[in-house]
Amino acid sequence: MKKIFDSTEEAFNYIGSFINFERSKKQTIRDYRLDRMEKLLKHFNNPEKSFKAIHIAGSKGKGSTAMFLASALNTSGIKTGLYASPHISDYRERISLGGLFFNDSIYIDTANEILKGLETFVIGEETGSSDPTTFELLTLMAFMIFKKSNCSWAIIETGIGGRLDATNVIMPVASVITHIELEHTDILGDSIEKITFEKAGIIKKRVPVFCGRLKDLPVQIISKKAVEMLAPYFSFDLEIEDFSYTISDKGTEIYFTDKNGFHEIVQLSSIGSVQAENAILAWLVLLELLNPDKNLKKMLKEGLNKAKLPGRFEIIIKKNTPVVFDGAHTPVSISRMIESWNSIFHKKGILIFGSVADKNPEEMAKLLEPYFNTIIISTPGTFKESYPEDLFDIFRQYSPDVQLIKDPVLAFQKSLELSKGEIPILVTGSFYMVSEIRKLV
């Protein structure tokens, strides 16, 4: 086969040249459909049937839960692929071996195969355009790479929603639903009830479903759907009796007792209460699916400890200054992040904040202001629409020292200058803001 792409950058630029809903300003649930994805997979010999899959949906926490699962399985000697989004610095982050990149040649060769295969991919008018979307092709690419790499398991994270997400063509061995809150309301619906309905769409007949810590309404909707689908139902609150944790700059130590009275301690390299909850959710899934003996439990715990996800309360030292990267972009995730900040630093810091359009910046500004002496508003890249000037106006209603430095490079330089190697810096507001600053470090 003639090769067109010679680098991973060329390969992913090609995939990104198709319709990309991640960039789209306006879209509706009607833009998402599964029939084209099903035909696409059939055209490429159904690579998704070559491995056992765990399917994960949720508003928050699905990325870290997926990483915990993949890391634990790989550490236990079970070769496991991980398909996640978004990426922070490199598209390869989306398709990995539990966070470790595959050899570049496999990404390049797979993109060349997709390019060749699409030459003969035609579907009927009832399915719409024959041109797949970027996310559909990334999903296909992940499945093909996992098959080529002989992965026996794969952890598959949904993009948006669940019911009509391109990943919802698989028949998993488990469905996992993490924290649910209002997000993507223009696509998924303007209520928790509607959003939960979309997330619960990943539940399959007789396939066990596992839920994180959820409020009453999502629990009612998901448990009802599980009953309808004859799916065994497990939840954090039903399975865990006692749960506590200690946060430090070294990670998070978790103490918990399950419903059978067994006490466990799990040490994470990841930082935060959210990560603690997601790790234990992953632990519950693994216990049920693997029924591990003492030795396997030990390896699974080692895998949970090894798991690290870029941009989730990630601390990097730059010029003796702790720089924290966290992609929190909702009031709920901001408040959980602040808990970790206070547990580690015990003092006010410098904030670099950048949020894309259609979020809730006023509530985030209220939550963040008490913990930072200086706030710098910057631009979270160009991938999605943002309005730094509007953010600046909002934040200066709550804080006396707010600066607008639209260029991320200059914003970071200013924060280091103000820090003098002593004051910690937090970069947050979106994963796109984290990406812009993180690549400078």
C-alpha positions in Angstrom: 0.0 0.0 0.0 1.3 3.4 -0.9 2.0 5.6 2.1 0.8 9.2 2.1 1.6 10.1 5.8 5.2 9.9 7.1 4.6 11.4 10.6 2.0 11.2 13.4 1.5 15.0 12.9 0.5 14.4 9.3 -1.7 11.4 10.2 -3.7 13.3 12.8 -3.9 16.5 10.7 -5.7 14.3 8.1 -8.1 12.9 10.7 -8.7 16.4 11.9 -9.5 17.7 8.5 -13.0 16.0 8.6 -16.1 17.5 10.3 -14.9 18.2 13.8 -17.8 18.8 16.3 -15.3 19.6 19.0 -14.6 22.9 17.1 -18.3 23.5 16.1 -20.1 26.4 17.7 -23.6 25.1 17.0 -24.7 21.5 16.9 -27.6 19.5 18.1 -28.2 15.9 19.2 -29.4 15.2 15.7 -25.8 15.7 14.5 -24.9 12.5 16.4 -26.0 9.1 15.0 -24.7 5.6 15.1 -25.6 4.1 11.7 -22.7 5.6 9.8 -20.2 4.5 12.6 -21.6 1.0 12.4 -21.1 0.9 8.6 -17.7 2.4 9.0 -16.6 -0.3 11.4 -18.0 -3.0 9.2 -16.1 -1.6 6.2 -12.9 -2.0 8.2 -13.7 -5.5 9.4 -15.1 -4.7 12.8 -11.9 -4.2 14.8 -14.0 -3.4 18.0 -14.8 -7.1 18.2 -11.2 -8.1 18.9 -11.0 -7.0 22.6 -13.1 -6.8 25.8 -14.2 -3.3 26.4 -15.2 -1.2 29.4 -17.4 1.7 28.3 -17.4 5.0 30.4 -19.7 8.0 30.3 -20.1 11.0 32.6 -19.9 14.7 32.8 -16.8 14.7 34.9 -14.3 12.0 36.0 -14.5 9.7 33.1 -11.0 10.4 31.9 -9.3 9.7 35.2 -11.5 6.6 35.9 -10.5 5.3 32.5 -6.9 5.9 33.2 -7.1 4.2 36.6 -8.7 1.1 34.9 -6.2 1.0 32.1 -3.2 1.5 34.3 -4.4 -1.2 36.8 -5.0 -3.8 34.1 -1.7 -3.1 32.3 0.3 -3.3 35.5 -1.4 -6.7 36.2 -0.2 -8.0 32.9 -3.4 -7.5 30.9 -2.6 -5.6 27.7 -5.1 -2.8 27.7 -5.7 0.1 25.3 -7.1 3.4 26.4 -9.3 5.7 24.2 -9.8 9.1 25.9 -10.5 12.7 25.1 -9.6 15.5 25.0 -5.8 15.5 24.6 -3.7 18.2 26.3 -0.6 18.4 24.1 -0.6 15.5 21.6 -3.3 13.6 19.8 -1.6 10.3 20.7 -2.8 10.9 24.3 -6.3 9.9 23.0 -5.1 6.4 21.8 -2.6 4.8 24.1 -1.5 1.8 26.1 -2.8 3.1 29.5 -1.1 6.5 28.9 2.0 5.2 27.1 2.2 6.0 23.4 2.3 3.2 20.9 5.1 3.2 18.4 4.7 6.1 16.0 4.6 3.7 13.0 1.3 2.1 14.2 -0.4 5.5 14.2 1.0 6.4 10.8 0.3 3.0 9.2 -3.3 3.0 10.6 -4.0 6.5 9.2 -2.7 5.3 5.8 -5.0 2.3 5.9 -8.0 4.5 6.8 -7.2 6.9 3.9 -7.1 4.0 1.5 -10.2 2.4 2.9 -12.3 5.5 2.7 -11.8 5.6 -1.1 -14.4 2.8 -1.3 -16.6 3.7 1.7 -20.0 4.7 0.4 -23.3 4.6 2.3 -26.9 5.1 1.4 -28.6 8.5 1.5 -30.7 7.4 4.5 -27.5 7.6 6.6 -26.5 11.1 5.3 -23.1 12.0 4.1 -20.5 9.3 3.5 -17.9 11.5 5.0 -17.3 10.5 8.6 -16.5 13.0 11.4 -13.1 13.5 13.1 -14.4 11.8 16.2 -15.7 8.8 14.3 -12.4 8.4 12.5 -10.4 8.7 15.8 -12.7 6.0 17.3 -12.1 3.8 14.3 -8.4 4.4 14.5 -8.3 3.5 18.2 -10.2 0.3 17.6 -7.8 -0.7 14.7 -4.7 0.1 16.8 -5.9 -1.9 19.7 -6.6 -4.9 17.4 -3.2 -4.6 15.7 -1.4 -4.3 19.1 -3.2 -7.4 20.4 -4.8 -5.6 23.3 -7.0 -8.1 25.1 -8.9 -5.3 26.9 -9.7 -1.6 26.0 -11.1 1.2 28.1 -13.4 3.4 25.9 -14.4 6.9 27.0 -17.4 8.5 25.4 -17.0 11.9 23.7 -20.3 13.7 24.4 -23.3 12.1 26.0 -23.4 8.4 25.5 -26.6 7.2 23.8 -25.6 8.6 20.3 -21.9 8.9 20.9 -19.8 7.2 18.2 -18.3 4.9 20.8 -21.7 3.4 21.6 -21.4 0.8 18.9 -19.4 -1.6 21.2 -20.8 -4.4 23.3 -18.8 -3.9 26.5 -18.2 -6.2 29.5 -19.1 -3.3 31.8 -20.7 0.1 31.6 -19.4 2.8 33.9 -21.1 6.2 34.6 -19.2 8.9 36.6 -20.4 12.2 38.0 -23.2 14.0 36.2 -23.8 17.7 36.0 -25.2 20.3 33.6 -22.9 20.4 30.6 -23.3 20.6 26.8 -26.9 21.6 27.5 -27.3 22.8 23.9 -26.7 19.2 22.7 -27.7 16.9 25.6 -30.6 18.9 27.1 -31.2 21.6 29.7 -31.7 19.5 32.7 -30.0 16.8 34.8 -32.8 14.4 33.9 -32.2 14.8 30.1 -28.4 14.6 30.4 -28.6 11.5 32.6 -30.9 9.9 30.0 -28.2 10.4 27.4 -25.4 9.0 29.6 -27.5 6.0 30.6 -27.8 5.2 26.9 -24.6 3.2 27.2 -26.2 0.6 29.4 -26.5 -2.7 27.5 -28.7 -5.7 28.1 -27.4 -7.9 30.9 -24.1 -6.0 31.0 -23.2 -4.8 34.6 -23.3 -1.1 35.2 -21.2 0.8 37.8 -22.0 4.3 39.0 -19.9 6.8 40.9 -21.2 9.1 43.6 -24.3 10.6 42.1 -27.2 12.6 43.3 -30.7 11.1 43.8 -32.2 12.0 40.4 -29.4 10.4 38.3 -29.4 7.4 40.5 -33.1 6.9 40.0 -32.8 7.2 36.2 -29.8 5.0 35.9 -31.0 2.3 38.3 -34.3 2.2 36.5 -32.6 1.8 33.1 -30.5 -1.0 34.6 -33.6 -2.9 35.7 -35.1 -2.4 32.2 -32.0 -3.8 30.6 -31.6 -6.7 33.1 -28.2 -5.2 33.9 -26.6 -5.9 37.3 -26.3 -2.6 39.1 -23.4 -1.5 41.3 -22.8 2.0 42.8 -20.2 3.7 44.9 -22.7 4.5 47.7 -24.1 0.9 47.8 -20.8 -0.9 47.8 -18.7 1.4 50.0 -19.6 1.8 53.7 -16.8 4.1 55.0 -14.6 6.4 52.8 -12.0 8.9 53.7 -8.7 10.3 52.2 -5.6 12.4 52.9 -4.3 14.7 50.3 -0.6 15.8 50.0 1.8 17.0 47.3 2.9 13.3 47.0 -0.6 12.1 46.1 -3.8 10.8 47.8 -4.1 8.1 50.4 -7.5 6.5 50.5 -9.1 4.5 53.4 -12.4 2.7 52.8 -14.5 -0.3 54.0 -16.7 -2.1 51.6 -20.2 -3.5 52.3 -18.7 -6.8 53.4 -16.6 -5.2 56.0 -13.2 -5.5 54.2 -11.0 -2.6 55.0 -8.6 -1.4 52.2 -6.0 1.3 51.8 -5.1 2.6 48.4 -2.2 5.0 47.7 -2.5 7.2 44.6 0.1 9.4 42.9 -2.8 11.5 41.6 -4.0 14.3 43.8 -7.5 15.2 44.9 -10.8 14.0 46.3 -12.2 13.5 42.8 -9.3 11.2 41.9 -9.9 9.3 45.2 -13.6 8.7 44.3 -12.7 7.8 40.7 -10.0 5.3 41.7 -12.4 3.5 44.0 -15.0 3.3 41.3 -12.4 1.7 39.1 -11.5 -0.6 41.9 -15.1 -1.8 42.2 -15.3 -2.5 38.5 -12.1 -4.5 38.6 -13.1 -6.5 41.7 -16.4 -7.5 40.0 -14.9 -8.3 36.6 -11.7 -10.1 37.7 -12.5 -11.5 41.1 -8.8 -11.1 42.0 -6.8 -13.2 44.4 -4.4 -11.5 46.9 -1.5 -11.2 44.4 -3.7 -9.8 41.7 -5.2 -7.3 44.1 -1.7 -6.1 45.0 -0.8 -5.6 41.3 -4.1 -3.8 40.7 -3.3 -1.4 43.5 0.1 -0.8 42.1 -1.5 0.1 38.8 -3.9 2.6 40.5 -0.9 4.2 42.1 1.0 4.5 38.8 -1.9 6.2 37.0 -1.4 9.8 36.1 -3.4 12.0 33.9 -2.1 15.3 32.5 -4.0 18.4 33.5 -5.7 16.9 36.6 -4.1 18.7 39.5 -0.8 18.1 38.0 2.1 19.8 39.7 5.2 20.7 37.8 8.1 22.7 39.2 9.3 25.6 37.0 12.1 27.9 38.3 11.5 26.6 41.9 7.9 27.5 41.5 5.1 24.9 41.8 2.8 25.3 38.8 -0.5 23.4 39.1 -2.4 22.5 35.9 -6.1 21.5 36.3 -8.6 21.5 33.5 -11.6 22.3 35.8 -14.2 24.3 33.9 -17.4 24.1 35.9 -18.2 25.5 39.4 -18.4 22.0 40.8 -15.0 20.9 39.5 -13.5 24.3 40.5 -14.7 23.8 44.1 -13.3 20.3 44.3 -10.0 21.5 42.9 -9.8 24.3 45.5 -10.1 21.7 48.2 -6.8 20.1 46.9 -5.1 23.5 46.6 -5.9 24.3 50.3 -4.7 20.9 51.4 -1.3 21.4 49.9 -0.4 25.1 49.7 -2.2 26.8 52.7 -1.7 30.2 51.1 -2.9 32.4 48.4 -1.4 32.0 44.9 -1.3 33.4 41.4 -4.1 32.3 39.0 -3.9 32.1 35.2 -7.5 31.6 34.0 -8.9 31.0 30.6 -12.4 29.7 29.8 -14.1 28.9 26.4 -17.5 30.3 25.6 -20.7 29.0 27.1 -19.4 28.1 30.5 -20.3 29.7 33.9 -17.4 32.1 34.5 -19.1 34.3 37.1 -19.7 31.4 39.5 -16.1 30.2 39.0 -14.8 33.7 39.6 -16.6 33.8 43.0 -15.1 30.5 44.0 -11.6 31.3 43.0 -11.2 34.9 44.1 -10.6 34.2 47.9 -7.6 32.0 47.2 -5.5 34.2 44.8 -3.8 37.5 45.3 -3.2 38.0 41.6 -5.4 36.8 38.7 -4.3 36.8 35.1 -6.9 36.3 32.4 -5.5 34.8 29.2 -6.6 33.1 26.0 -7.2 29.4 26.0 -5.9 28.9 22.5 -7.9 29.1 19.2 -9.4 25.6 19.1 -12.7 26.9 20.6 -14.3 30.4 20.8 -13.4 32.4 23.9 -13.8 36.0 25.1 -11.0 37.0 27.4 -12.1 40.6 27.7 -15.5 39.5 29.0 -13.8 37.2 31.5 -11.6 40.2 32.6 -14.7 42.3 33.3 -16.3 39.5 35.3 -13.3 38.7 37.5 -12.5 42.3 38.3 -15.9 42.6 39.9 -14.7 40.2 42.6 -10.9 40.7 42.8 -8.8 44.0 43.1 -5.8 42.6 41.2 -6.9 41.2 37.9 -4.8 41.6 34.7 -5.7 40.9 31.1 -2.7 39.3 29.3 -4.2 37.7 26.2 -0.9 36.1 25.0 -0.5 32.9 27.1 3.3 33.1 26.7 3.4 36.6 28.2 0.8 35.6 30.8 3.0 32.8 32.1 6.2 34.9 32.0 4.3 37.5 34.1 3.2 34.9 36.6 6.7 33.5 37.1 8.0 37.1 37.6 5.4 37.8 40.3 6.0 34.4 41.9 9.7 35.0 42.6 10.1 31.3 43.1 7.9 31.4 46.2 4.2 31.8 45.3 2.5 28.8 43.7 0.7 29.3 40.3 -2.6 27.7 39.2 -3.6 27.3 35.6 -7.2 26.4 35.1 -10.5 27.3 33.4 -10.3 24.7 30.6 -8.1 22.0 29.2 -7.4 24.4 26.4 -5.9 26.9 28.8 -3.9 24.1 30.5 -2.6 23.0 27.1 -1.4 26.5 26.1 0.7 27.0 29.3 1.7 23.4 29.9 3.6 23.2 26.6 5.7 26.2 27.8 6.8 24.1 30.8 
